[in-house]
Amino acid sequence: MANPYLFIVGCPRSGTTLLQRVVDAHPDVAILPEAHWIYHVLRDPSVVIENGAVSPGLISALLQHPKFATLDITEERLQRLIREHPGLNYASFVSRIFDLYGQRQGKEIVGNKTPGLVRRLDVLHALWPEARIVHLIRDGRDVYLSMTNRRLYVSDPEALGSSEDPLASAALWWELNVEQGRNARALFGAERYYEVRFESLVNDPAEVCASLCTFLGVPHSKAMVTLYEKRKRKRAAQGARPTRDWRSQMTSKRLLKLPLGKPWKNWAMRERFRIQPANWWNDSHEVAT
């Protein structure tokens, strides 16, 4: 199986870290830590030369990236990859980095969880069109609650409009990410795209894990559910805050302020996330019924 074999993506604060840990518990699957460097280093034109081969400049760019440092791959090892495979293109070079990570973990199948890649699926498809995409979707109102104690990072703040209402900004941010993620079905093909609902994961982990294994083409593993159950018991023993739930944590007054017109109407449609692929800023945006 060629790596990267799968990518776990989703709107930030949707529970992708939980899903990463559950999938990584599978005895045959390793999930690489967040890898923003995949697209960050491509901003530097010196990392790839004219014929598409990677250049020595790529090594310094990778080693300077804080997220890449977590992989603990030495400069000498990266240089060896280039020496052993002259003319290696960027996609193949990164694939070998995934292979190295898998070898360390003793696993053949290697994927990655980087929520932000949900907005860069065109880049992933250009590099690895055969990869599988696992798109995690969580109720947008709970995503907002999860954002309340974390600053919302947006690379282009003007894209969210001029609203100063944090809830309105979060609504746009959530909708943008969900729609971009669902565009992967058209990019990669329905057979390589799989949606997971966060609520289903926490309420019926056994069913979700079994379905996910089927999608990935790997044997079902109880280890995935066991990890989730252990985590759940540990959190309960530590008195950890329960999973956010807008039904009990958002006041009726706040809920009534949710705008019902475009592009907010998805928030008011309970249990409906069947958004038709469309540009998030397009006035023709509609919700499937």
C-alpha positions as CSV (number, residue, x, y, z in Angstrom):
1,M,0.0,0.0,0.0
2,A,1.4,3.4,-1.0
3,N,1.8,6.0,1.6
4,P,0.4,8.4,2.5
5,Y,-2.5,6.0,2.5
6,L,-5.1,8.3,4.2
7,F,-5.6,11.8,5.5
8,I,-7.9,12.7,8.4
9,V,-9.3,16.2,7.9
10,G,-12.1,18.4,9.3
11,C,-12.9,21.8,10.6
12,P,-10.6,22.6,13.5
13,R,-12.1,21.8,16.9
14,S,-14.1,18.9,15.4
15,G,-12.4,16.1,17.3
16,T,-9.9,15.1,14.7
17,T,-7.3,14.4,17.4
18,L,-9.6,11.9,19.0
19,L,-10.1,10.2,15.7
20,Q,-6.4,10.2,15.0
21,R,-5.7,8.4,18.3
22,V,-8.4,5.8,17.6
23,V,-7.1,5.1,14.1
24,D,-3.5,5.0,15.3
25,A,-4.5,2.3,17.8
26,H,-5.0,-0.1,14.9
27,P,-2.1,-2.5,14.8
28,D,-1.5,-1.9,11.1
29,V,-2.1,1.8,10.8
30,A,0.2,4.7,12.0
31,I,-1.0,8.3,11.9
32,L,1.7,10.9,11.4
33,P,1.4,14.0,13.7
34,E,0.1,17.2,12.2
35,A,2.0,18.0,9.1
36,H,1.4,21.6,8.1
37,W,4.9,21.4,6.5
38,I,3.5,19.5,3.6
39,Y,2.1,22.6,2.1
40,H,4.1,25.3,4.0
41,V,7.4,24.4,2.4
42,L,6.0,24.5,-1.1
43,R,5.7,28.3,-0.7
44,D,9.5,28.4,-1.1
45,P,10.3,28.1,-4.9
46,S,13.8,26.8,-4.1
47,V,12.6,23.4,-2.7
48,V,11.8,22.1,-6.1
49,I,13.9,22.6,-9.3
50,E,12.7,23.0,-12.8
51,N,12.3,19.3,-13.7
52,G,10.2,18.7,-10.6
53,A,12.9,17.1,-8.6
54,V,13.4,18.1,-5.0
55,S,16.4,20.3,-4.2
56,P,18.8,20.3,-1.2
57,G,16.9,23.5,-0.2
58,L,14.0,21.3,0.8
59,I,15.9,19.7,3.6
60,S,16.7,23.0,5.3
61,A,13.1,24.2,4.9
62,L,11.8,21.0,6.5
63,L,14.3,21.1,9.4
64,Q,13.3,24.7,10.2
65,H,9.6,23.8,10.4
66,P,8.5,23.2,14.0
67,K,6.0,20.5,13.1
68,F,8.5,18.5,11.2
69,A,10.9,18.5,14.1
70,T,8.4,16.3,16.0
71,L,9.2,13.4,13.6
72,D,12.9,13.3,14.8
73,I,14.2,12.6,11.3
74,T,17.8,13.7,11.0
75,E,19.3,15.9,8.3
76,E,21.6,13.0,7.3
77,R,18.7,10.7,6.8
78,L,16.9,13.3,4.6
79,Q,20.1,13.8,2.5
80,R,20.4,10.1,2.1
81,L,17.0,10.0,0.6
82,I,18.0,12.5,-2.1
83,R,21.3,10.7,-2.7
84,E,19.7,7.3,-3.0
85,H,16.9,8.5,-5.3
86,P,18.2,11.2,-7.6
87,G,15.5,13.1,-9.4
88,L,12.9,12.2,-6.8
89,N,9.9,14.5,-7.0
90,Y,8.3,16.1,-4.0
91,A,5.3,13.7,-3.7
92,S,7.6,10.7,-3.7
93,F,10.1,12.3,-1.3
94,V,7.3,12.9,1.3
95,S,5.9,9.4,0.7
96,R,9.3,8.1,1.8
97,I,9.1,10.2,4.9
98,F,5.8,8.6,5.7
99,D,7.4,5.2,5.1
100,L,10.2,6.0,7.6
101,Y,7.6,7.0,10.2
102,G,5.8,3.7,9.6
103,Q,9.0,1.7,10.0
104,R,9.6,3.3,13.3
105,Q,6.1,2.4,14.5
106,G,6.3,-1.1,13.0
107,K,3.3,-0.4,10.8
108,E,3.0,-0.6,7.0
109,I,0.1,1.8,6.5
110,V,0.7,5.4,7.3
111,G,-1.6,8.4,7.2
112,N,-1.8,11.8,8.6
113,K,-4.2,14.0,10.6
114,T,-3.9,17.7,9.8
115,P,-7.3,19.6,10.1
116,G,-6.1,22.5,7.9
117,L,-5.6,20.2,5.0
118,V,-9.4,20.2,4.6
119,R,-9.0,23.5,2.9
120,R,-6.1,22.3,0.7
121,L,-7.5,19.1,-0.7
122,D,-6.5,20.2,-4.2
123,V,-2.9,20.1,-3.1
124,L,-3.3,16.6,-1.7
125,H,-5.0,15.4,-4.8
126,A,-2.3,16.8,-7.0
127,L,0.4,15.0,-4.9
128,W,-1.4,11.8,-4.0
129,P,-4.6,11.2,-6.0
130,E,-4.9,7.6,-4.7
131,A,-5.0,8.6,-1.0
132,R,-8.1,8.1,1.0
133,I,-9.8,11.0,2.7
134,V,-11.6,10.6,6.1
135,H,-13.6,13.7,6.8
136,L,-14.8,14.3,10.4
137,I,-17.8,16.5,10.8
138,R,-19.1,17.8,14.1
139,D,-22.2,19.8,14.9
140,G,-21.2,23.4,14.1
141,R,-22.6,24.7,17.4
142,D,-20.4,22.4,19.4
143,V,-17.4,23.5,17.3
144,Y,-18.2,27.0,18.3
145,L,-18.3,26.1,21.9
146,S,-15.0,24.4,21.5
147,M,-13.6,27.5,19.9
148,T,-14.7,29.8,22.8
149,N,-11.5,29.2,24.8
150,R,-9.2,29.2,21.7
151,R,-8.4,32.0,19.3
152,L,-9.8,31.3,15.9
153,Y,-6.9,31.5,13.4
154,V,-7.9,32.5,9.9
155,S,-5.2,33.1,7.3
156,D,-7.5,35.6,5.5
157,P,-9.7,37.3,8.0
158,E,-11.4,39.4,5.4
159,A,-12.8,36.1,3.9
160,L,-15.2,35.9,6.9
161,G,-16.7,39.3,6.3
162,S,-16.9,42.2,8.6
163,S,-19.0,40.7,11.4
164,E,-17.6,41.3,14.9
165,D,-19.9,38.5,16.3
166,P,-17.7,35.5,17.3
167,L,-20.6,33.2,16.7
168,A,-21.2,34.5,13.2
169,S,-17.5,34.2,12.4
170,A,-17.4,30.6,13.7
171,A,-20.5,29.8,11.6
172,L,-18.8,31.0,8.4
173,W,-15.6,29.2,9.4
174,W,-17.4,25.9,10.1
175,E,-19.4,26.1,6.8
176,L,-16.3,26.9,4.8
177,N,-14.4,23.9,6.2
178,V,-17.3,21.4,5.8
179,E,-18.0,22.4,2.2
180,Q,-14.3,22.3,1.3
181,G,-14.0,18.8,2.9
182,R,-17.0,17.6,1.0
183,N,-15.5,18.7,-2.3
184,A,-13.1,15.8,-1.8
185,R,-15.8,13.4,-2.9
186,A,-15.6,14.9,-6.4
187,L,-11.8,15.3,-6.3
188,F,-10.8,11.8,-5.1
189,G,-14.0,9.9,-6.0
190,A,-16.7,8.5,-3.8
191,E,-14.7,5.3,-3.2
192,R,-11.9,7.3,-1.6
193,Y,-13.9,9.7,0.5
194,Y,-15.5,8.8,3.8
195,E,-17.5,10.9,6.3
196,V,-17.5,10.3,10.0
197,R,-19.8,12.1,12.3
198,F,-18.2,13.1,15.6
199,E,-21.5,12.4,17.5
200,S,-21.6,8.9,16.0
201,L,-18.0,8.3,17.1
202,V,-18.6,9.1,20.7
203,N,-22.0,7.4,20.9
204,D,-21.2,4.2,19.0
205,P,-17.5,3.8,18.6
206,A,-17.7,0.1,17.8
207,E,-19.9,0.7,14.7
208,V,-17.9,3.7,13.5
209,C,-14.6,1.9,13.9
210,A,-15.9,-1.2,12.1
211,S,-17.2,0.9,9.2
212,L,-13.9,2.9,9.0
213,C,-11.8,-0.3,8.8
214,T,-14.0,-1.5,6.0
215,F,-13.5,1.7,4.1
216,L,-9.7,1.6,4.7
217,G,-9.6,-2.1,3.6
218,V,-7.9,-3.2,6.9
219,P,-9.1,-6.0,9.3
220,H,-11.4,-4.8,12.1
221,S,-9.5,-4.2,15.3
222,K,-10.9,-4.1,18.8
223,A,-7.8,-2.1,19.8
224,M,-9.5,1.0,18.3
225,V,-12.6,0.8,20.5
226,T,-10.5,-0.3,23.5
227,L,-8.4,2.9,23.2
228,Y,-11.5,5.0,23.1
229,E,-13.1,3.3,26.1
230,K,-9.9,3.7,28.2
231,R,-9.7,7.3,27.3
232,K,-13.3,7.8,28.3
233,R,-12.8,6.1,31.7
234,K,-9.6,8.1,32.3
235,R,-11.3,11.4,31.6
236,A,-14.2,10.4,33.9
237,A,-11.8,9.5,36.7
238,Q,-9.9,12.8,36.3
239,G,-13.1,14.7,36.5
240,A,-12.6,16.1,33.0
241,R,-15.1,18.4,31.5
242,P,-17.8,16.5,29.6
243,T,-17.9,16.7,25.8
244,R,-19.4,20.0,24.8
245,D,-23.1,19.9,23.9
246,W,-24.8,23.0,22.6
247,R,-28.2,21.8,23.9
248,S,-27.1,22.3,27.5
249,Q,-24.3,24.9,27.1
250,M,-25.8,27.5,24.7
251,T,-28.6,29.6,26.2
252,S,-31.9,29.9,24.5
253,K,-31.3,33.6,24.0
254,R,-28.0,32.9,22.2
255,L,-29.6,30.3,20.0
256,L,-32.3,32.7,19.0
257,K,-29.6,35.0,17.7
258,L,-28.4,32.5,15.2
259,P,-29.0,34.1,11.8
260,L,-31.3,32.0,9.6
261,G,-30.4,33.6,6.3
262,K,-27.5,32.6,4.0
263,P,-24.9,31.5,4.8
264,W,-26.0,30.6,8.3
265,K,-29.1,28.5,7.7
266,N,-27.3,25.2,8.1
267,W,-26.9,25.9,11.8
268,A,-30.6,26.1,12.2
269,M,-31.2,22.7,10.5
270,R,-30.8,20.2,13.2
271,E,-28.9,17.0,12.2
272,R,-28.5,18.1,8.6
273,F,-25.0,18.5,7.1
274,R,-25.8,17.5,3.5
275,I,-24.3,20.6,1.9
276,Q,-24.1,20.6,-1.8
277,P,-20.5,21.2,-3.0
278,A,-20.3,24.9,-3.8
279,N,-18.1,27.9,-3.3
280,W,-18.8,29.1,0.2
281,W,-19.1,32.7,-1.0
282,N,-21.4,31.8,-3.8
283,D,-24.9,33.3,-3.6
284,S,-26.3,30.1,-5.2
285,H,-25.3,28.1,-2.2
286,E,-28.1,25.7,-1.2
287,V,-28.7,23.0,1.4
288,A,-29.8,19.6,0.2
289,T,-33.2,18.5,1.5
